[in-house]
């Protein structure tokens, strides 16, 4: 029998914040691509992806999220098989093999892995509470669960998504608790892996890091994106140049202005004041997600919510750091803001999970 309390506990606050950010993002896409001639404008495609995403989020709300606790490892195994399929039979585009061609849709299993690893680790940490913090041996299984898909994703190659998967898992492990000695050992191992990892990077990935450290070394080549992005962000001043008045975007100086660098368009047109409002909205989503985790009725729900929050948080940090030159350009979209069906669907699945946990907080 349907419990009417589910409707009275629906989280309208979270839905309102998500809707506001998505609407601002669509308005920004309209401005960024106004000069383009296409049969279907980009902003209309984004509206359709948002509509599909909302339907998926509402569909996720229908069933009890606690059923996922028993399906996490099954999803993980299936996703690993999909990543292996991509490795041998995937579709290649612009030097990367990341997709499975389904005819009507390009499936990207590495994006699905962000959600699957959250469910899998929520199950692991939910079953193994440790008030004193986890030891190295206790953390070995989740690190292996993280490491294998991360290596497969790096082979595609997709360094940005691989790093995000590791960041999400690492954040969940920190929330679960790590003993000080173990944390010190992991810090040393992480630093050694980062140094050693340099020799495993592809040439174009090394070039991105060199460009990050010194964009002016090749201003018309590898440094062009970030230089134009910083000009756009800086030229917005305090109040911005106005809607559809940004010269960097409207005169097509800014590349990828509808995807990775969508925030640069917004910063130029709405300035520091507009960015402050947008960042405040994102911050409220993060804080509300943590609030949902704290009110969750069980440990699995708490870690599930924290994992979704970590996914949204790291997407924001990496994208914003990328467009203002604080991090290398690794092709990470800004949730609800950058154009892209896969990014929108993944984000809305996360939102659906948060809504699901929030509306069942009274159930034990």
C-alpha positions as CSV (number, residue, x, y, z in Angstrom):
1,X,0.0,0.0,0.0
2,X,1.3,3.5,-0.9
3,X,2.4,5.5,2.1
4,X,1.0,9.0,1.8
5,X,3.8,10.3,4.1
6,X,6.2,9.9,1.2
7,X,4.4,12.8,-0.6
8,X,4.3,15.0,2.5
9,X,8.1,14.4,3.0
10,X,9.0,15.2,-0.6
11,X,12.0,17.5,-0.7
12,X,10.8,20.5,-2.6
13,X,13.7,22.6,-1.4
14,X,16.3,20.4,-3.2
15,X,14.1,20.3,-6.4
16,X,13.7,24.1,-6.4
17,X,17.5,24.7,-6.1
18,X,18.3,22.1,-8.8
19,X,15.6,23.7,-11.1
20,X,17.0,27.2,-10.5
21,X,20.6,26.2,-11.5
22,X,19.3,24.2,-14.5
23,X,17.3,27.2,-15.7
24,X,20.2,29.6,-15.4
25,X,22.4,27.1,-17.2
26,X,19.9,26.9,-20.1
27,X,19.7,30.7,-20.3
28,X,23.5,30.7,-20.4
29,X,23.5,28.2,-23.2
30,X,21.0,30.3,-25.2
31,X,23.4,33.2,-25.0
32,X,26.6,31.1,-25.7
33,X,25.2,29.6,-28.9
34,X,22.9,32.3,-30.2
35,X,25.0,32.9,-33.2
36,X,25.0,29.2,-34.2
37,X,22.8,27.9,-37.0
38,X,21.5,24.4,-36.3
39,X,18.3,22.6,-37.0
40,X,17.8,22.1,-33.2
41,X,19.4,24.8,-31.0
42,X,21.6,23.6,-28.3
43,X,19.5,25.1,-25.5
44,X,16.4,23.2,-26.7
45,X,18.4,19.9,-26.7
46,X,19.5,20.7,-23.1
47,X,15.8,21.3,-22.1
48,X,14.9,17.9,-23.5
49,X,17.8,16.3,-21.6
50,X,16.7,18.1,-18.4
51,X,13.1,16.8,-19.0
52,X,14.4,13.2,-19.4
53,X,16.6,13.7,-16.4
54,X,13.6,14.8,-14.3
55,X,11.6,11.8,-15.4
56,X,14.4,9.5,-14.3
57,X,14.8,11.3,-11.0
58,X,11.0,10.9,-10.3
59,X,11.1,7.3,-11.4
60,X,14.0,6.7,-8.9
61,X,11.8,8.2,-6.1
62,X,9.1,5.5,-6.7
63,X,11.1,2.6,-5.2
64,X,12.8,2.3,-1.9
65,X,16.5,3.2,-2.2
66,X,17.4,0.4,0.3
67,X,16.8,-2.2,-2.4
68,X,20.0,-0.9,-4.0
69,X,22.0,-2.1,-1.0
70,X,21.6,-5.7,-2.3
71,X,22.2,-4.8,-6.0
72,X,25.3,-2.7,-5.6
73,X,27.9,-5.4,-6.3
74,X,25.8,-6.8,-9.2
75,X,25.7,-3.3,-10.8
76,X,29.5,-3.1,-10.2
77,X,30.1,-6.4,-12.0
78,X,27.9,-5.4,-15.0
79,X,29.6,-2.0,-15.3
80,X,33.1,-3.6,-15.2
81,X,32.0,-5.9,-18.1
82,X,30.8,-2.8,-20.0
83,X,34.1,-1.1,-19.4
84,X,36.0,-4.2,-20.7
85,X,33.6,-4.2,-23.7
86,X,34.5,-0.6,-24.4
87,X,38.2,-1.4,-24.2
88,X,38.0,-4.0,-27.0
89,X,34.9,-3.0,-29.1
90,X,34.1,0.5,-28.1
91,X,33.5,3.4,-30.5
92,X,36.5,5.7,-31.0
93,X,36.2,9.4,-31.5
94,X,38.9,12.1,-31.5
95,X,41.5,9.5,-30.2
96,X,39.4,8.3,-27.3
97,X,37.5,5.0,-27.0
98,X,34.8,5.6,-24.5
99,X,31.4,4.7,-25.9
100,X,29.2,1.8,-26.9
101,X,27.2,2.6,-30.0
102,X,23.6,1.6,-29.5
103,X,22.4,3.2,-32.7
104,X,20.0,5.7,-31.0
105,X,22.3,6.5,-28.1
106,X,26.1,6.5,-27.3
107,X,26.4,4.7,-24.0
108,X,29.4,5.9,-21.9
109,X,29.9,3.2,-19.1
110,X,32.6,5.4,-17.3
111,X,29.8,7.9,-16.5
112,X,27.6,5.2,-15.1
113,X,30.5,4.0,-12.9
114,X,30.3,7.3,-10.9
115,X,26.9,6.2,-9.7
116,X,27.7,2.5,-9.4
117,X,30.8,3.1,-7.3
118,X,28.8,5.3,-4.9
119,X,26.2,2.5,-4.4
120,X,28.9,-0.2,-4.0
121,X,31.0,1.8,-1.5
122,X,27.8,2.8,0.4
123,X,27.0,-0.9,0.8
124,X,30.6,-1.6,2.0
125,X,31.0,1.2,4.5
126,X,27.3,0.8,5.6
127,X,28.0,-2.7,6.6
128,X,31.3,-2.0,8.4
129,X,31.0,0.9,10.9
130,X,34.2,1.6,12.9
131,X,34.2,4.4,15.4
132,X,38.0,4.3,15.8
133,X,38.5,4.6,12.0
134,X,39.3,2.0,9.4
135,X,42.7,0.4,9.2
136,X,44.8,-0.1,6.0
137,X,43.7,-3.7,5.7
138,X,40.0,-2.7,6.1
139,X,40.4,-0.1,3.3
140,X,42.1,-2.4,0.9
141,X,38.9,-3.9,-0.5
142,X,37.3,-0.6,-1.3
143,X,40.5,0.7,-2.8
144,X,40.7,-2.3,-5.1
145,X,37.0,-1.7,-6.0
146,X,38.0,1.8,-6.9
147,X,41.3,1.1,-8.6
148,X,40.2,-1.5,-11.2
149,X,37.6,0.7,-12.9
150,X,39.8,3.7,-12.6
151,X,42.6,1.9,-14.5
152,X,40.1,0.8,-17.2
153,X,38.8,4.3,-17.6
154,X,42.4,5.7,-17.9
155,X,43.0,3.2,-20.7
156,X,40.2,4.8,-22.8
157,X,41.9,7.4,-22.1
158,X,39.8,9.6,-19.9
159,X,41.9,10.9,-17.0
160,X,39.3,13.4,-15.8
161,X,36.6,10.7,-15.2
162,X,39.1,8.3,-13.7
163,X,40.2,11.0,-11.2
164,X,36.6,11.8,-10.4
165,X,35.9,8.2,-9.6
166,X,38.9,8.1,-7.3
167,X,37.9,11.4,-5.6
168,X,34.4,10.2,-5.0
169,X,35.6,7.0,-3.4
170,X,38.3,8.8,-1.4
171,X,35.8,11.3,0.0
172,X,33.4,8.5,1.1
173,X,36.3,6.7,2.8
174,X,37.2,9.9,4.7
175,X,33.6,10.3,5.9
176,X,33.7,6.6,6.9
177,X,36.8,7.3,9.1
178,X,40.4,6.5,8.6
179,X,42.9,6.1,11.4
180,X,45.7,8.7,11.6
181,X,48.5,6.3,11.0
182,X,46.7,4.8,8.0
183,X,45.9,8.2,6.7
184,X,49.6,9.2,6.9
185,X,50.7,6.0,5.0
186,X,48.0,6.6,2.4
187,X,49.2,10.2,1.9
188,X,52.8,9.0,1.3
189,X,51.6,6.3,-1.1
190,X,49.3,8.8,-2.9
191,X,52.1,11.2,-3.4
192,X,54.4,8.5,-4.7
193,X,51.6,7.3,-7.1
194,X,51.1,10.8,-8.3
195,X,54.8,11.3,-9.1
196,X,55.1,7.8,-10.7
197,X,51.9,8.3,-12.6
198,X,53.5,11.1,-14.7
199,X,55.4,8.4,-16.6
200,X,52.2,6.6,-17.4
201,X,50.4,9.6,-18.9
202,X,49.9,10.0,-22.6
203,X,51.9,12.8,-24.3
204,X,48.8,15.0,-24.8
205,X,48.0,14.6,-21.0
206,X,51.5,15.7,-20.1
207,X,51.1,18.6,-22.5
208,X,47.9,19.7,-20.6
209,X,49.8,19.8,-17.3
210,X,52.7,21.8,-18.9
211,X,50.1,24.2,-20.3
212,X,48.4,24.5,-16.9
213,X,51.8,25.5,-15.4
214,X,52.6,27.9,-18.2
215,X,49.7,28.7,-20.6
216,X,51.7,31.4,-22.4
217,X,54.3,28.9,-23.7
218,X,51.9,28.1,-26.6
219,X,49.2,30.9,-26.6
220,X,47.8,30.0,-30.0
221,X,47.9,26.2,-29.5
222,X,47.5,24.2,-26.3
223,X,47.3,27.4,-24.1
224,X,44.6,29.0,-26.2
225,X,41.5,27.6,-24.3
226,X,42.6,28.6,-20.8
227,X,44.0,32.0,-21.9
228,X,40.7,33.0,-23.5
229,X,38.7,31.6,-20.6
230,X,40.7,33.7,-18.1
231,X,40.2,36.8,-20.3
232,X,36.4,36.1,-20.3
233,X,36.2,35.6,-16.6
234,X,38.3,38.7,-15.8
235,X,36.7,41.0,-18.3
236,X,33.3,40.5,-16.6
237,X,34.3,42.8,-13.8
238,X,31.9,43.2,-10.8
239,X,28.5,43.4,-12.6
240,X,29.4,41.8,-16.0
241,X,28.8,43.0,-19.5
242,X,25.2,42.0,-19.7
243,X,23.2,39.1,-21.1
244,X,24.4,38.2,-24.6
245,X,26.9,41.1,-24.5
246,X,30.0,39.1,-23.7
247,X,32.6,39.8,-26.4
248,X,34.7,36.6,-25.8
249,X,31.7,34.4,-26.3
250,X,29.6,36.3,-28.9
251,X,32.7,36.9,-31.1
252,X,33.7,33.2,-30.8
253,X,37.1,33.8,-29.2
254,X,36.1,31.3,-26.4
255,X,36.2,27.6,-27.5
256,X,33.9,24.9,-26.0
257,X,31.8,27.7,-24.6
258,X,28.7,25.5,-24.4
259,X,30.4,22.6,-22.6
260,X,33.5,22.8,-20.5
261,X,33.8,26.6,-20.5
262,X,30.1,27.5,-20.1
263,X,30.9,29.1,-16.7
264,X,33.3,31.5,-18.5
265,X,30.5,32.8,-20.6
266,X,28.4,33.3,-17.5
267,X,31.2,35.1,-15.6
268,X,31.8,37.5,-18.5
269,X,28.1,38.4,-18.9
270,X,27.1,38.5,-15.2
271,X,30.4,39.4,-13.5
272,X,31.5,38.7,-10.0
273,X,28.1,39.4,-8.5
274,X,26.4,36.9,-10.8
275,X,29.0,34.3,-10.1
276,X,28.6,34.8,-6.4
277,X,24.9,34.1,-6.6
278,X,25.4,31.0,-8.8
279,X,28.2,29.6,-6.5
280,X,25.9,30.3,-3.5
281,X,23.2,28.1,-5.1
282,X,25.7,25.3,-5.7
283,X,26.9,25.6,-2.1
284,X,23.3,25.4,-0.8
285,X,22.9,22.2,-2.9
286,X,26.0,20.7,-1.3
287,X,25.0,21.7,2.3
288,X,21.4,20.4,1.7
289,X,22.8,17.1,0.5
290,X,24.9,16.7,3.7
291,X,21.8,17.7,5.6
292,X,19.9,14.8,3.9
293,X,22.8,12.4,4.7
294,X,22.6,13.4,8.4
295,X,18.8,12.8,8.5
296,X,19.0,9.5,6.7
297,X,17.3,6.7,8.7
298,X,20.1,4.2,8.0
299,X,23.9,4.0,7.3
300,X,23.5,2.9,3.7
301,X,21.4,5.9,2.9
302,X,23.8,8.2,4.7
303,X,26.8,7.0,2.6
304,X,24.7,7.0,-0.5
305,X,23.8,10.6,0.0
306,X,27.4,11.5,0.9
307,X,28.6,9.8,-2.3
308,X,26.2,11.9,-4.5
309,X,27.3,15.1,-2.7
310,X,31.0,14.1,-3.3
311,X,30.2,13.6,-7.0
312,X,28.6,17.0,-7.4
313,X,31.2,18.7,-5.3
314,X,34.2,17.4,-7.2
315,X,32.6,18.2,-10.6
316,X,32.1,21.8,-9.5
317,X,35.6,22.1,-8.0
318,X,37.4,20.6,-11.0
319,X,35.4,22.5,-13.6
320,X,35.6,25.9,-11.9
321,X,39.3,25.3,-11.1
322,X,39.8,24.4,-14.7
323,X,38.2,27.5,-16.3
324,X,40.0,30.0,-14.0
325,X,43.4,28.3,-14.5
326,X,43.8,26.7,-11.0
327,X,43.7,23.2,-12.4
328,X,44.6,21.5,-15.7
329,X,42.0,21.3,-18.4
330,X,40.6,17.7,-18.2
331,X,37.2,18.0,-19.8
332,X,35.0,17.8,-16.7
333,X,31.5,19.4,-17.1
334,X,29.8,21.7,-14.6
335,X,26.7,19.9,-13.3
336,X,23.4,21.2,-14.7
337,X,25.3,24.0,-16.5
338,X,27.5,22.5,-19.2
339,X,25.7,21.1,-22.3
340,X,25.6,17.3,-22.5
341,X,23.0,14.5,-22.2
342,X,25.3,12.1,-20.3
343,X,26.3,14.7,-17.8
344,X,22.7,15.8,-17.2
345,X,21.4,12.2,-16.9
346,X,24.1,11.2,-14.4
347,X,23.5,14.4,-12.3
348,X,19.7,13.8,-12.3
349,X,20.2,10.1,-11.2
350,X,22.2,11.5,-8.3
351,X,19.5,14.1,-7.5
352,X,16.9,11.3,-7.7
353,X,18.8,9.3,-5.1
354,X,19.0,12.3,-2.8
355,X,15.2,12.9,-3.2
356,X,14.6,9.2,-2.5
357,X,16.6,9.2,0.7
358,X,15.1,12.5,1.9
359,X,11.5,11.5,1.5
360,X,12.0,8.1,3.3
361,X,13.8,9.6,6.3
362,X,10.9,8.7,8.6
363,X,11.0,5.0,7.6
364,X,13.0,2.6,9.8
